[in-house]
Amino acid sequence: MDTSRFTKLENLAMSDKKQIRIVKKGEKTRPIVKAKAASARETARDMVETVTNWVTEFQQKRRVETTNALRMISKTPRGSEA
């Protein structure tokens, strides 16, 4: 039998084990503390910030493209000037 194959199967079986907690009669269970979820206001603020950044990037890209196009047009001679 291939030992590396056996080790892989053993590791797979070990990773499937769940933790068991015994609660005795009369003992109160500890409440599960959840990570504080972002409030709706914070989520909305993040979304607005993301969209604002997209719009700003788009506008900057458009300005650069327009500037480059105007430079190219100004450097090319017109038919009447040639």
DRENBATI-133541 format. One record per residue: residue number from 1; residue in one letter; x negated, y negated, z negated of N, C-alpha, C in turn. Coordinates in pm, 1 decimal. Example, Ala and Ser with C-alpha at 12.3 -4.5 7.8 and 13.67 -1.06 7.14 Angstrom:
2
[1, "A", [-1319.0, 569.0, -780.0], [-1230.0, 450.0, -780.0], [-1320.0, 330.0, -780.0]]
[2, "S", [-1285.0, 225.0, -708.0], [-1367.0, 106.0, -714.0], [-1290.0, -3.0, -787.0]]
***
This chain:
82
[1, "M", [-84.3, 119.0, 0.0], [0.0, 0.0, 0.0], [-88.1, -124.3, 0.0]]
[2, "D", [-49.9, -219.6, 78.2], [-123.8, -345.1, 91.5], [-102.0, -428.7, -34.5]]
[3, "T", [-209.8, -463.9, -104.8], [-196.8, -537.4, -231.6], [-150.4, -680.1, -209.5]]
[4, "S", [-189.5, -742.3, -98.8], [-146.7, -880.3, -74.5], [3.9, -886.3, -52.4]]
[5, "R", [58.8, -784.1, 13.6], [203.3, -779.2, 34.9], [275.0, -760.9, -97.9]]
[6, "F", [220.6, -676.4, -184.6], [280.5, -653.0, -316.5], [277.9, -780.3, -399.7]]
[7, "T", [167.7, -855.3, -393.3], [155.3, -980.1, -468.3], [257.6, -1081.6, -420.7]]
[8, "K", [279.9, -1090.7, -290.4], [377.9, -1183.5, -236.2], [517.5, -1149.1, -284.4]]
[9, "L", [550.1, -1020.2, -284.6], [681.7, -977.5, -331.7], [697.9, -1005.7, -480.4]]
[10, "E", [591.1, -983.1, -555.8], [595.9, -1007.9, -699.8], [615.9, -1157.2, -727.6]]
[11, "N", [544.4, -1242.6, -653.8], [559.4, -1387.5, -672.0], [698.8, -1433.2, -633.4]]
[12, "L", [754.2, -1375.1, -529.0], [888.0, -1409.7, -486.1], [989.4, -1372.3, -594.0]]
[13, "A", [973.7, -1253.6, -652.4], [1065.3, -1209.0, -756.7], [1053.2, -1296.9, -880.4]]
[14, "M", [932.9, -1340.6, -913.1], [912.7, -1423.1, -1031.9], [972.8, -1561.7, -1013.3]]
[15, "S", [970.8, -1612.7, -892.4], [1022.4, -1747.0, -869.8], [1174.9, -1750.9, -877.5]]
[16, "D", [1241.1, -1636.4, -864.5], [1386.6, -1631.1, -869.2], [1440.6, -1626.3, -1011.9]]
[17, "K", [1353.8, -1612.7, -1110.4], [1399.2, -1602.2, -1249.0], [1454.3, -1735.9, -1296.8]]
[18, "K", [1564.5, -1730.0, -1366.1], [1627.2, -1849.6, -1420.4], [1598.7, -1857.2, -1570.0]]
[19, "Q", [1597.9, -1977.6, -1621.3], [1574.8, -1996.0, -1763.5], [1706.6, -1973.2, -1837.6]]
[20, "I", [1700.0, -1894.7, -1942.7], [1819.6, -1863.6, -2021.4], [1806.2, -1932.0, -2157.0]]
[21, "R", [1910.8, -1997.9, -2198.9], [1912.5, -2065.0, -2328.8], [2024.4, -2005.8, -2411.6]]
[22, "I", [1991.6, -1964.9, -2531.7], [2090.6, -1904.2, -2620.3], [2146.5, -2012.4, -2711.1]]
[23, "V", [2279.6, -2022.4, -2716.1], [2347.3, -2118.8, -2800.5], [2419.8, -2041.2, -2909.6]]
[24, "K", [2382.6, -2067.8, -3033.2], [2445.0, -1996.9, -3145.3], [2577.8, -2062.3, -3179.5]]
[25, "K", [2664.2, -1985.3, -3240.6], [2796.2, -2034.5, -3279.4], [2779.2, -2152.0, -3375.0]]
[26, "G", [2848.7, -2260.2, -3347.5], [2841.5, -2378.5, -3432.5], [2732.5, -2475.5, -3391.5]]
[27, "E", [2641.5, -2432.2, -3310.2], [2533.9, -2521.1, -3265.5], [2584.3, -2605.0, -3148.2]]
[28, "K", [2563.2, -2733.8, -3156.0], [2606.3, -2821.6, -3048.6], [2503.1, -2818.3, -2936.1]]
[29, "T", [2553.6, -2814.1, -2816.6], [2462.5, -2818.2, -2702.9], [2418.5, -2962.2, -2679.7]]
[30, "R", [2296.7, -2976.3, -2637.6], [2245.1, -3109.4, -2608.5], [2303.0, -3157.3, -2477.0]]
[31, "P", [2349.1, -3280.7, -2472.9], [2402.5, -3331.6, -2346.0], [2289.8, -3343.4, -2243.7]]
[32, "I", [2323.4, -3314.9, -2121.7], [2225.7, -3325.6, -2014.4], [2213.0, -3473.1, -1977.5]]
[33, "V", [2091.1, -3522.6, -1983.3], [2065.1, -3662.6, -1952.3], [2037.4, -3672.5, -1803.1]]
[34, "K", [2122.6, -3744.7, -1734.5], [2105.6, -3764.4, -1591.4], [2027.6, -3892.7, -1568.4]]
[35, "A", [1951.1, -3891.8, -1462.2], [1879.7, -4013.5, -1425.3], [1983.7, -4118.0, -1386.1]]
[36, "K", [1960.1, -4239.6, -1429.6], [2057.2, -4345.0, -1402.5], [2064.1, -4371.0, -1252.3]]
[37, "A", [2180.8, -4352.9, -1198.7], [2200.0, -4374.7, -1056.1], [2200.1, -4524.8, -1027.9]]
[38, "A", [2155.3, -4558.5, -909.9], [2154.3, -4699.2, -871.8], [2298.2, -4749.3, -863.5]]
[39, "S", [2319.1, -4866.5, -914.2], [2454.4, -4921.7, -911.1], [2491.7, -4956.0, -767.0]]
[40, "A", [2618.9, -4975.2, -745.4], [2667.9, -5008.9, -611.4], [2607.1, -5140.2, -564.3]]
[41, "R", [2590.1, -5233.2, -655.8], [2532.5, -5363.3, -619.8], [2387.6, -5347.4, -573.2]]
[42, "E", [2309.4, -5264.4, -644.0], [2169.7, -5243.4, -605.1], [2160.9, -5171.9, -470.2]]
[43, "T", [2248.4, -5074.6, -449.5], [2250.1, -5002.8, -322.5], [2284.3, -5097.2, -208.0]]
[44, "A", [2385.1, -5180.2, -228.6], [2424.2, -5276.9, -125.9], [2310.4, -5375.1, -99.0]]
[45, "R", [2242.7, -5418.5, -203.8], [2131.2, -5512.2, -188.0], [2019.3, -5448.6, -104.6]]
[46, "D", [1990.2, -5320.4, -130.3], [1887.4, -5250.9, -53.3], [1926.5, -5238.9, 93.4]]
[47, "M", [2053.4, -5209.3, 117.7], [2100.1, -5197.4, 255.8], [2089.6, -5331.3, 329.2]]
[48, "V", [2128.5, -5438.5, 263.0], [2121.8, -5571.9, 323.8], [1976.2, -5608.2, 352.1]]
[49, "E", [1888.1, -5577.4, 259.1], [1746.5, -5607.8, 278.3], [1690.0, -5531.5, 398.7]]
[50, "T", [1728.3, -5405.4, 413.2], [1680.9, -5324.8, 524.9], [1727.0, -5381.6, 658.3]]
[51, "V", [1854.6, -5414.3, 667.1], [1908.9, -5469.7, 791.8], [1846.9, -5605.4, 821.3]]
[52, "T", [1827.2, -5685.7, 719.1], [1764.1, -5817.0, 737.3], [1623.2, -5800.6, 794.0]]
[53, "N", [1549.8, -5703.5, 741.7], [1414.7, -5677.8, 792.4], [1419.0, -5634.0, 938.7]]
[54, "W", [1515.4, -5550.9, 974.8], [1529.5, -5507.9, 1114.0], [1555.0, -5627.4, 1205.3]]
[55, "V", [1645.6, -5713.7, 1164.1], [1680.1, -5830.7, 1245.8], [1558.2, -5921.4, 1260.5]]
[56, "T", [1485.9, -5943.4, 1152.3], [1366.8, -6028.8, 1156.9], [1263.0, -5971.0, 1252.3]]
[57, "E", [1239.6, -5839.0, 1243.1], [1143.3, -5775.3, 1332.2], [1187.1, -5787.7, 1478.1]]
[58, "F", [1315.7, -5768.5, 1503.6], [1367.7, -5779.7, 1640.3], [1348.0, -5920.9, 1694.0]]
[59, "Q", [1377.8, -6021.3, 1611.2], [1363.2, -6160.2, 1654.5], [1217.4, -6194.2, 1683.0]]
[60, "Q", [1126.8, -6146.8, 1597.5], [984.9, -6174.0, 1619.8], [936.5, -6109.5, 1748.9]]
[61, "K", [979.2, -5986.6, 1772.8], [940.2, -5916.6, 1894.9], [993.3, -5990.1, 2017.2]]
[62, "R", [1116.6, -6036.9, 2008.4], [1178.4, -6108.3, 2120.0], [1105.5, -6239.5, 2148.3]]
[63, "R", [1066.3, -6309.9, 2041.7], [993.4, -6436.1, 2059.5], [860.0, -6413.1, 2129.9]]
[64, "V", [788.3, -6309.0, 2087.5], [658.0, -6279.3, 2147.9], [675.3, -6244.1, 2294.9]]
[65, "E", [777.0, -6161.3, 2325.1], [800.8, -6123.9, 2464.5], [838.8, -6245.1, 2549.2]]
[66, "T", [919.7, -6334.5, 2493.6], [959.8, -6455.4, 2566.5], [838.7, -6544.4, 2590.9]]
[67, "T", [755.2, -6561.7, 2490.5], [634.9, -6644.5, 2503.8], [543.5, -6588.1, 2611.5]]
[68, "N", [523.5, -6456.0, 2609.4], [436.7, -6394.1, 2710.2], [496.3, -6409.4, 2850.5]]
[69, "A", [625.9, -6394.5, 2862.3], [690.3, -6409.6, 2993.1], [675.8, -6551.9, 3044.7]]
[70, "L", [693.6, -6650.7, 2957.8], [678.9, -6791.0, 2999.5], [535.4, -6821.5, 3041.1]]
[71, "R", [438.2, -6764.0, 2972.6], [298.6, -6784.0, 3009.5], [270.3, -6725.5, 3147.0]]
[72, "M", [325.2, -6606.4, 3172.1], [303.8, -6542.3, 3302.7], [366.9, -6624.4, 3414.6]]
[73, "I", [484.8, -6676.3, 3388.5], [555.7, -6756.3, 3489.7], [479.1, -6885.6, 3517.7]]
[74, "S", [426.5, -6948.0, 3412.8], [356.3, -7075.8, 3431.1], [224.3, -7057.3, 3502.8]]
[75, "K", [161.6, -6940.9, 3495.8], [33.0, -6917.0, 3560.3], [47.0, -6875.3, 3707.2]]
[76, "T", [160.2, -6817.8, 3743.6], [175.4, -6774.6, 3882.8], [212.7, -6894.2, 3968.5]]
[77, "P", [149.2, -6907.6, 4084.3], [182.3, -7021.7, 4172.8], [318.0, -7000.9, 4239.1]]
[78, "R", [387.9, -7109.2, 4255.9], [517.5, -7103.4, 4322.4], [495.0, -7102.2, 4472.3]]
[79, "G", [591.4, -7057.1, 4547.5], [577.7, -7048.5, 4692.5], [552.6, -7183.0, 4756.9]]
[80, "S", [611.8, -7286.0, 4705.0], [595.9, -7419.6, 4763.7], [459.0, -7479.8, 4728.3]]
[81, "E", [397.2, -7431.8, 4620.7], [268.7, -7486.5, 4577.4], [150.2, -7414.6, 4641.4]]
[82, "A", [172.1, -7300.1, 4697.7], [61.4, -7220.5, 4752.2], [1.6, -7276.0, 4878.3]]
***
